[in-house]
Amino acid sequence: MSIESVVKSNRKLRKLIEPFYWWTLAFGIDAVKFVRAFRGLPSVIKEYYIIKKSNDIKNKYKIRFAVPVLDEKLTESGTASGHYFHQDLLVARKIFQRQPIKHVDIGSRVDGFVAHVATFREIEVFDIRTPPMPVSNMIFKQCDFMDAGIALNDYCDSISCLHALEHFGLGRYGDSIDINGHLRGFNNLDGILQSGGILYLSIPIGSPQRIEFNGHRVFAINTILEMAKAHFELIEFSYVDDKGDLHENVTLNSQSINNCDCYFGCGIFEFRKI
């Protein structure tokens, strides 16, 4: 069992270790990668000397031990779990099936979900950060989505906001500090969506509900349902658990009370505007 899986499965250990991990990562030190690299170092040194001895007259290369990759033999052949992997594929699939007239995204990952959608349709992206270079099927608009002056009422019939709303008002991306920033952002999501339109919203869920400053908020499921109930009906709820596994189309009853037994999960809400 890997170090990561041990930490994820032990909530007390995770609460103890996570602050240390995120603080060191903020200064460019990935403690998990460091441990894996340290474990992989002996075998890589051994393999280097095997390659060096094999460098005979027939195969004469200049060999430098200059680009060490120490941890990849201890990892899987890619990441097929976790919040972003599951939410991006799930919501992109739903948009493909629904084929909305105009789909708008607010702040989701360009190199993940937005790229998935752009392979089969046009997508308009609103983000507070500087837009990337022009890309086919992606239309970028820079704006602060907490701004009450966004005059785009009934702008689209489909909108996504994946792993973004929890950051609003915490200053992480250059936005203004506002403890109610997520509420201002949600009001604008409501405002630009047409009646009958679909909102795909993903946010961190877990207990306790908290702000992990200045990274993100973690919401109780009932907080999101209460926030949405005036103008939206819930069509479907899915979530990614603390181990990174997807639970699709879950019935919310007792699950919402204990936040699907998550400490840092990902709730994926599909709402229809009423």
C-alpha positions in Angstrom: 0.0 0.0 0.0 1.4 3.4 -1.0 2.0 6.3 1.4 -0.8 8.3 -0.3 -3.4 5.5 0.1 -2.5 5.1 3.8 -2.9 8.8 4.4 -6.2 9.0 2.4 -7.7 6.0 4.3 -6.8 7.4 7.8 -8.7 10.7 8.4 -6.9 11.6 11.6 -3.5 11.1 10.0 -4.6 13.1 7.0 -5.7 16.1 9.1 -2.3 16.0 10.8 -0.2 15.7 7.7 -2.1 17.8 5.1 -1.1 21.3 6.5 2.6 20.3 6.4 2.2 19.0 2.8 0.5 22.1 1.5 2.9 24.5 3.2 5.9 22.8 1.8 4.3 22.5 -1.6 3.7 26.3 -1.6 7.5 26.7 -1.5 8.1 24.2 -4.3 8.8 21.1 -2.1 6.6 18.1 -2.9 7.0 15.9 0.2 5.2 12.9 -1.4 7.3 13.1 -4.5 10.5 13.4 -2.4 9.7 10.2 -0.5 8.9 8.3 -3.7 12.1 9.6 -5.3 14.2 8.6 -2.3 12.8 5.1 -2.5 13.5 4.9 -6.2 17.1 6.2 -6.1 19.0 2.9 -5.4 17.5 1.1 -8.4 18.1 4.0 -10.7 21.8 4.3 -9.7 22.2 0.5 -10.3 20.5 0.8 -13.7 22.8 3.8 -14.6 25.9 1.7 -14.1 24.4 -1.2 -16.2 23.8 1.3 -19.1 27.2 2.7 -18.7 28.9 -0.7 -18.9 26.8 -1.5 -22.0 28.1 1.5 -23.8 30.6 -0.3 -25.9 32.3 0.7 -29.2 29.3 -0.3 -31.3 26.9 1.7 -29.2 29.0 4.8 -28.3 26.8 7.4 -26.6 27.8 10.3 -24.4 26.0 9.4 -21.1 25.2 11.9 -18.5 23.3 11.2 -15.3 21.6 14.6 -15.8 17.9 14.1 -16.0 17.0 11.8 -13.1 13.5 10.4 -13.0 13.4 8.6 -9.7 9.8 7.9 -8.8 7.8 6.9 -11.9 8.4 3.2 -11.6 6.5 3.4 -8.3 3.5 5.1 -9.8 0.7 3.9 -12.1 0.5 4.5 -15.8 -1.5 7.7 -15.3 -4.2 9.1 -13.0 -7.6 7.5 -13.5 -9.1 8.7 -10.2 -9.6 11.8 -8.2 -11.8 14.9 -8.4 -10.7 16.3 -11.7 -10.4 13.1 -13.6 -14.0 12.0 -12.8 -15.7 15.3 -12.8 -14.2 16.4 -16.2 -15.2 13.1 -18.0 -18.7 12.9 -16.3 -19.7 16.5 -17.1 -18.2 16.5 -20.6 -20.2 13.4 -21.4 -23.4 15.0 -20.2 -22.9 18.1 -22.3 -22.2 15.9 -25.3 -25.4 14.0 -24.7 -27.5 17.1 -24.2 -26.1 19.2 -27.0 -27.1 22.6 -25.6 -27.3 25.7 -27.9 -24.8 27.7 -25.9 -22.5 26.3 -23.2 -20.5 28.6 -20.9 -17.8 27.6 -18.4 -16.8 29.6 -15.3 -13.2 29.0 -14.1 -12.8 25.3 -14.8 -9.5 23.8 -15.8 -8.6 24.7 -19.4 -6.2 21.7 -19.7 -8.9 19.3 -18.4 -12.6 19.8 -18.7 -12.6 22.7 -21.1 -10.3 20.8 -23.5 -12.5 17.8 -23.3 -15.6 19.8 -24.4 -13.7 21.7 -27.1 -13.0 18.5 -28.9 -16.6 18.3 -29.9 -18.2 21.8 -29.6 -17.6 25.4 -29.0 -17.2 26.5 -25.3 -17.1 30.0 -23.9 -14.9 30.4 -20.9 -15.0 33.2 -18.2 -12.1 33.5 -15.9 -10.5 36.2 -13.7 -7.0 35.1 -14.9 -5.3 36.2 -18.1 -6.6 34.1 -21.1 -4.2 31.6 -22.7 -3.3 31.8 -26.4 -6.3 31.4 -28.8 -7.4 27.8 -29.2 -9.9 26.3 -31.6 -13.5 26.0 -30.2 -12.5 28.0 -27.0 -13.7 31.6 -26.6 -12.1 33.3 -23.6 -13.5 36.3 -21.7 -11.6 37.7 -18.7 -13.8 39.0 -15.9 -14.4 38.8 -12.1 -17.4 36.6 -11.8 -18.1 38.0 -8.3 -18.9 41.3 -9.9 -22.6 42.3 -9.4 -22.4 44.3 -12.6 -22.2 41.4 -15.0 -25.1 42.2 -17.4 -25.6 38.9 -19.1 -29.1 37.9 -18.1 -30.4 34.7 -19.8 -27.2 34.5 -21.7 -27.0 30.7 -22.1 -28.9 27.4 -21.7 -26.0 25.5 -20.2 -23.2 26.4 -17.8 -20.4 24.6 -15.9 -18.4 25.7 -12.9 -16.1 22.8 -11.8 -13.9 23.1 -8.8 -13.9 26.9 -9.1 -16.7 28.4 -6.9 -14.9 27.4 -3.7 -12.1 29.8 -4.5 -14.2 32.9 -5.0 -13.3 35.7 -2.5 -10.2 34.0 -1.1 -7.7 36.0 -3.1 -5.9 33.0 -4.5 -6.3 34.0 -8.1 -6.1 37.8 -7.6 -9.8 38.2 -6.8 -10.9 40.5 -4.0 -11.2 39.2 -0.5 -14.9 38.5 0.3 -16.0 35.7 2.7 -19.3 35.6 0.7 -17.6 35.5 -2.7 -19.1 32.1 -3.4 -22.6 33.5 -2.9 -21.9 36.4 -5.3 -20.6 34.0 -7.9 -23.5 31.7 -7.5 -26.0 34.5 -8.0 -24.2 35.3 -11.3 -24.4 31.7 -12.3 -28.2 31.9 -11.7 -28.4 35.2 -13.6 -26.8 34.2 -16.9 -28.6 30.9 -17.1 -31.9 30.8 -18.9 -35.0 29.2 -17.3 -34.9 25.5 -17.9 -31.1 25.6 -18.4 -28.7 23.2 -16.8 -26.0 24.1 -14.3 -23.2 21.6 -13.7 -21.5 22.5 -10.4 -18.7 20.7 -8.6 -17.2 21.8 -5.3 -15.3 20.1 -2.4 -17.6 18.5 0.1 -16.8 17.1 3.5 -17.0 17.4 7.3 -16.3 19.8 8.9 -17.5 22.6 6.6 -14.5 24.9 6.5 -12.3 27.4 4.7 -8.7 26.2 4.1 -7.3 29.6 3.5 -6.3 30.7 1.0 -6.7 27.6 -1.0 -10.4 26.7 -1.0 -13.7 26.1 0.9 -15.0 22.7 1.7 -18.9 22.7 1.8 -21.5 20.7 3.5 -23.8 19.2 0.9 -26.8 20.7 2.5 -25.2 24.2 2.3 -25.2 23.9 -1.5 -28.7 22.5 -1.7 -30.0 25.4 0.5 -28.1 27.9 -1.7 -29.7 26.5 -4.8 -33.2 25.7 -3.7 -34.9 29.1 -4.6 -34.1 28.8 -8.3 -33.0 25.3 -9.0 -34.1 21.7 -8.8 -31.5 18.9 -8.4 -31.5 16.5 -11.3 -28.6 14.3 -10.3 -25.9 14.2 -7.7 -22.6 12.3 -7.9 -19.5 12.5 -5.8 -15.8 11.5 -5.6 -14.9 10.0 -2.3 -11.7 10.5 -0.2 -10.0 7.6 -2.0 -10.7 9.2 -5.4 -13.4 6.9 -6.6 -16.6 8.0 -8.4 -20.1 7.3 -7.0 -22.5 8.2 -9.8 -26.2 9.2 -9.5 -26.4 8.9 -5.7 -29.7 9.4 -3.9 -29.3 12.2 -1.3 -31.0 11.5 2.0 -28.8 10.4 4.9 -25.8 10.8 2.6 -26.2 14.6 2.7 -26.3 14.7 6.5 -22.9 13.0 6.8 -21.5 14.6 3.6 -21.1 11.1 2.0 -18.6 10.3 4.8 -16.0 12.6 3.1 -13.3 14.8 4.6 -12.3 16.2 1.2 -14.5 14.8 -1.5 -15.9 16.3 -4.6 -19.7 16.8 -5.0 -20.9 17.0 -8.6 -24.4 18.6 -8.8 -26.5 18.8 -11.9 -29.2 21.4 -11.4 -32.1 22.6 -13.7 -33.1 26.3 -13.4 -36.8 26.6 -12.5 
